[in-house]
Amino acid sequence: MGKETGFLEYKRTNNKDILPEDRILNYEEFHAPLDVKERREQASRCMNCGVPFCQSAMNLGGMVTGCPLHNLIPEWNDEIYKGHDGHAFARLHKTSNFPEFTGRVCPALCEKACMCGQNGDAVTVHDNELYLIETAFAEGYIKPVVPEIRSGKKVAVIGSGPSGLAVADELNHRGHSVDVFEREDEIGGLLMYGIPNMKLDKSVIKRRRKLMEDEGVVFHTNSNVGKDISASKLTEEYDAVVLCCGSKKARPLAVADPAKVKGVYYAVDFLTQTTKALMACGDKSVQALSKHGGYIDAKNKHVVIVGGGDTGNDCIGTVIRHGAKSVTALEMMPKPPVKRAASNPWPEWPKVLKTDYGHEEAIHVFGEDPRVYETTVKSVSTDAKGNIKKIETVKVKFKDGKLVEVPGSEQTLKCDILLIAAGFIGCEDYSATEFGVKTSNRGTVVTDADSYHIPNTKLFSAGDMHRGQSLVVWAVYEGRNCAKEVDAYLMGYTNL
């Protein structure tokens, strides 16, 4: 499990970030990997801790710490340290379908439970994982694996986000024939159009698509089930249908309806337009995209973002690249502490302030962190044409479990674009209605208890549509486990 004294000899060293002043000039990924020698040193820091909490996925204090996929982290860290990259990748691939996604966008629940993090800095598990998958592609460890025998069973997967891709990948390798239906022009779901290119270059998704197609998975893009294709047709033609349509119903902002106020947009719609324009442009520089156009442009605009999560941060990084005149991010929750509190001990998820790439870039461009805590939008003002021009904010507090306004705390902000990044509240209505399935009060599909199977049907559901809005790693977890149930349903047993 790494070098016995590695955690004493070497300090944690992350992949190097390109400086904000340079990276905001383009939409390229900005994490520069360490050289191989340094990577092996980082892997050697994985100590023989006896109980590897990093792969445990424990629920502590209402939050999960440790890898949901139960990746065999100490094993492949040991192999990286010893220079056995092929063996290391084999151990990683045993539990993880798409390390190239999680190695880029996962918040690294594994590292939060790392034993080294109890009194020092955790092992660079996230960066080590990305090193392994990219090395595997570069060295040819990854080749199409086509099943020698097909089961004769056909499965339709609706939605090609990380859960749908995981279902398809597992069932295809099992020998079933899998068709994936995606309403967008490209596969990937929020991986493609919800996460900016700077965090996840779209060539990474296309590379995975090519591999899965070579292995036998068939993708049908521009195919909106429930509108272009009926549910009845799919249930007639396929032996099982898996609903992985995501949790795409955006949480609205009562005082600012995008359908009624010009300049108000849901964050994912805003990010999608930039990504599509970038792909059409074929040039990732800021100047080239600006000339190309075809997206909601924040150039010289005062931008306000409602929501302090990952999507809000992605919006900050994107509008800065557009050339926004100002950016303010409103967060209803209190500002987290800079250091871990005694009431939040290791290995609980650390409830501390995180300064992400968008925040760093805003600090560089505007000289201050764009986040304003315990604040929300109270009202919006428009010009004669209905364009948003300013907003009134108000401080808020939680009292007896309810959000209340603080009297006299109102402030006025210039606002040409208001982006709503307040999360999602469930699957879109037509997806569930078309298949005649019930949804919970959380907007998720109702399945059998502790199961992915929808009662008395050949239907299954996985990912955010089943779990609710969550992380990419949880979507992959859901897809893998759902595939086991589908396989058992089709075959009477499963060896997945």
N, C-alpha and C positions, 0 to 999 in steps of 0.2 A: 504494500500500500504506500507507494512513494518511498522517498528516502527517510529513514528513521529520524534523522536530524535536520531534514530539509526545512521544516517550518521554523527552525532556530537559525539556520544559515542564510535563508533568503527572505527578503521582504516581499510583500505582495506588490506586483507590478501589473497594472491593467494594460490592455491594448491602448496605444497612444491615439488621442483624439487630435485631429487637425484643428488648428486654432480657429476660434469663431470668426475672426476677420477674414480668414481665407475660405472657410467652408460655406459662408453665407453667399458666396459668389456663384454657387452652383447647387444642384440637387443630387450630388453624388453622396454615397456612403462615406462617412468621415472617420471611421475607426481603422487605424493602421495597425496591422498585427505585429506582434513581437517576432524576432527571428527564432529559429528552431531551438537554438541553445537556451535562450531565455524561456521559451515555452516549456522545455523539459525541466528547467529549474522551478518554474511555477507549479508544474504537476508534482514535482518532488515534495512540495510543501504539504501534500495530502498525507496526514499522519495516520499511523495505525491506531485509530481511536477506539477500536473495539465495537462500539455501537454507532454506525454511520447514520446519524440523524439527518444528514443531507438528503438521503433517499427515502425518508420516512413519510412525508406528507402528514404531519401531525396537526390536529386542530387544537390550538392553544389560545385561550382568550378570545375565541370566536373568529380567529384567523388562522389560515394554514401556513405552516412553515415546513420546508423540505419538499422534495420533488414529487409532484403528483404522479409522474410516470414511473417512479421508483427506479430511476436510472442507476445503473451499477457504478456509481461515481468513483469510489475508491479503486475498483478494479481497473477501469480505463485510465485513471490518473497514473496508476502504477505502470501500465503499459506505455503510456506516453513518456514517462520518466526514463524507462529502459530503452526507448527508441523503437518499440514495437507498435508502430502506428496502425498497421493493418489489424493486428489483434485488438488494439484499443477500439478501433472503429467497430469491429464485430461485436464487442461487448456493448457499445453504445447503441448500435442498430437493433440489438435484441429487444430493447424496450422503447425505442424512440423512432417514429417513422420519418420525422422531418426536422432533424437537428439544425438544418440551415435556417429554419424559421425561428425556433426557440432560441437558437444561439445568437439571434439578432434582436429579437423583440421581447423575450421573456424577462420579467423583473428578477429572475434568479432566486426563487424560493429556496433552492438548494443551498445557496451561499448563506442565507439568513440562519440556517440551522447548522452550518459548518462548525465543528468543534474548535477549530482555530479562531473562530470569531468570538468565542467566549471571553477571551482575554486579549485578543489582538485582531488581526485582519484575516478574514476568511480566505480560503483557497479560491483562485480565479476559475471556478467551475464553468461559468458562463463562457468565458473566452476560450477555455480548453475545449469545450464542446464545439464551438465554432471552428477552431483549428482542426479538429478531427474530421468534421464533415467536409470542409473545404479541401483538406489534404486527401480525403477519400475520393473526391471527384477529380482532383488534379492528378493523382497517382493511378487512377483507373481501378480502384478497389470496388467502385460502384459500376456494375454492369446490369443491363436488363435481365431480370429473372422471370422467365415465362413459364407458367405452370405446365408440366408435362401432360397432365390429365385434367380435363374439364369435367365439372360435376353435372353439367346439363341444366343447372339452375341459373335463372336470370334475376338480377337485382337492379332496381333503379334507385339511384341516390339523388335526392332533390337538394341542390345547393353544393357548391364546391369550395366552401370555406375550409378551415383546418379540420373540422369534425367530419365533413363530407369526404374530404380527401383521405382521411385516416380510415374511414369505413371502407371506401373503395379500394384502398391499398391492401388492407387486410383481407377482404373478401376475394379480391382478384388473385392474390397469392395463394389463397385456399383452393382456388380452382373454379370459382363461380364466375359467370360472365357479368360484368358490371358496366352499366351506363350511368353517367353523371350528367344531370341536367342543370344548367346554369343560365340565369336570365340575363346576365351581363355579357359583354362581348369577349371577356377574358375570365378565366377561372381564378379562384383564390378568395372570393368574398372580400372581407375586410382586409385580408393580407394584401390584396391587389389595390383596392380603392379606398381603404380606410386608414392605411398606414403609409405615410409619405415615403418617397423614394430614398430620402436621406437615411431612413432607418432600415428599409428593406428594398433593395434594388429589384425592379420587376423582372429582370433577367433571371433572378434566382427562382422565381415562381415558374417562369417559362421553362427553365431547365428541368425542374421537377415534373412539369406536365409532359415534356418530351419523354422522360424516363418512364412515366406511368403509361403513356400511350404505347411505347415500345413493348411494355409488359402485358398489354392487352386491354387496359381500361379505355373506354370510349367516352369522350367528352362531347356534349351537345351544348354549345354556347348560343346566346340569343334565343334561349328556349325557356320561356316564362310559364312554368307549370301553374295552372289555375287561370291563365289568360290565353296563352298560345296552345297549350296542351292540357287536355282534361285529366283529372284524377282518375276517372273511370277507365280511360284508355290505358293508363299505366298499371292500374290494379288488375286489369284483364290480361295484359301482356307479360307481366313480371310475376315471379314467384314471391318476391318480397319488395317492399318499397320503404326506403328510409328517408325521413324528413329531417333535413339539416339546413333549414332555411334561415337560421340565425335569429337574433333578437334585434330586428332592424327598425322597430317602431320607436322613433326618437321621443325622449321626454320633452314635452312642450314647455314653453315659457308663457304663462298666461297673458302677460302684458305685451308680448311681441310675437304675433303670428306671422310666419314667413309668407303665408298666402295673402295677408292683408297689408303688410308693411314692406315697402321696397327697401332692400339693403339688409334684410334680416334673413339669415340662412341657417339651416342645420349644418353642423360641423362636417359631417360625413359627406354631404352634398358638395360643400365647398372644397374639401380635400379631393373628392372624386374628380371634380372638374380640372383641378390642377394636374392630377396624375394623368388623366386622359389627354390633356393638352401636351403634357411633357412627352408622352409616348408618341403622339402624332408629330410633334416637333422633331424628335430624333436627335436633339441636342440638349444636354443637361445643364447648360450654362444659364444664368439668370437673364443675360441679355438676349439670348436666342429665344427663350420662352416668352419674354416680354414682347418681342417683335412678332412672334407667332400668334399670340393671343388665344382667344377661344375658351377663356375661363373667367371666373369671378376674380377680378383683379383688385388687389388692395393697395396698389401703388398710390402714394401720396394721400392715403385715406387714414382717418382716425378709426382704429379697430378696437372693439370691445368684445371680449370672449367670456361667455358665461360657462364656468366649469373648470375645475382645477386638476382634472385627471390627465391621463396620457393623451387623450384626444385633444384636450385644451392646449397641452404643451406642443403637440404636433401642429396645431393651428398657429401658435406663436412663431414657431420656426418657419412655417410656410409664408405667413404674411411679412415676416422680416425679409425673406428672399424676394417677395413681390416688391418690396420697397415702401412699406407702410410708413405713414408719417408719425404714428404713435400706436402703441398697443397696451391695453389694460386687460388683465385677467381677473375676473371676479370669482371668488370662492366662498361658498356659504359657511364652510367649516372653519373652526379656529386654526390659527397658525400652529403647526406641530413644533415640538421642542427641537432644538438643534442637537441635543444629546439625549441618549436613551434614559428614560426615567427609571427610578428604582421599582416602580409599579409595572414596568414593562421589561422584565429580565430576559436574557438569552435563555432558551432559543425561540422565544416568542417573536412574531413578526415585529421588526423595529418600527415603532410609530414615531419617526423622526422626520425632520424637514429634508426633502429631496430637491436638489437643484438640478433639473434635467437640461438637456441640450438647448431647448428653446429658451429657457430662462437664462442660461449662460449667454446666449446670443443677444437677448434683449438687454441684458446688463451691459454687454459690449457696445451695442448700438445706441441705447438710450440712457445708459449710465445708472440704471436702477432695475431691480427685480420688478416685473410687471404685475405681480400678484397682489391683490387686495383681499384680505381675509374677512370672514364674517360679514359679507356684503352681497347684495343681489340687486337686480333691476326692479325699480318700483314703477316707473312709467317711461314711455318713449314719446318723443316729439318729432313731427315730420314737417316737411315743407309743403308748399301748395300742390306739388305733384305726388305727394305720398312717400317721398324719400325720407328715410330716417336721418335726422340731423343732430340730435342730442338725446341723452338719456338721463333720468334721475335715478341715482342709486340710494340705497338705504342700508344701514347696519342692521344685522339680525343676530338674534341669540336663540338658543334652544332653552325652553322653559317647560318643565313637566312633559318633555318629549315632543313639544310643539315648537315650531319656528315662529318667533315673534319679532316685530320690527322695533328698533330702538328710536323712540321719538326724538326729533330734532337732529337726526344724524344724516339727513338727506344731503346729497351733493349732485351737482350737474356735471356731466362729461360730454365733450364733443364726441360724436359717433356717426361715422359714415357707413360703417359695416358692423353689424352685430351678429356674432357667431354663437349659436347655441350648442354647447358641448356638455350637456347635462346628463348624458348617458341614455340608456334605452329601457323601455318598459315592457318588452315582449315581442313576440313574432307578429308580423303584419297580419291583419285580420283575414285577408283573402286566402293566405296560405293554409290556415287552419280550416276555414269555411269550405274551401274546395274539397278537402278530404273528409269533411264532416267530423272532425275531431274536436274534443273539448279542450278548453284552455283554463288554466288556473287564474286566480286573482293577480298573479304575477305575470300573466301573459305567456306562460309556458304551457307546452302540450302535456295533457294528463296521460300518464302511462300507468301500467301496473306498478304496485309498490316495489321500490328498489329494483326497477327494471327499465328497459328502454322500449318495451313492447306496448303498443296501444291495444287495450283490451278488445278481444273478439274481432281482430282484423289481421291482415298480413302487413300491417304498418308498424314502423318503428320510428323513434326520434332520438336525435343525439345533438350534442353541442349546445349553443346558447338557446336554441329553440326548446330544448329539454331542460337545461340547467338554469337558464337565465344568463344575462350579460356577465361574461367572465373573461379569463385569460386564454391566449392561444394554447398554452400547455394543457389547460383543462379541456379545451375543445378536442385536442388530440387524444387525451385520456378517454373522453366520452366516446369518440369514434372507435377507438380500439376495443373498448368494452361492449359497445353496441354491436360491433361486428361479431363478437363471440356469440351473442344472443341470436343474431340473425343466422349464423352458421348452424347453431344447434336447432333452430326452428326448421331450417331447410333439410338438415341431414339426420336429425335425431340425436346428434352428439356433436361435440366440437373438439378439435385439437389445436385451436388457436391459443 
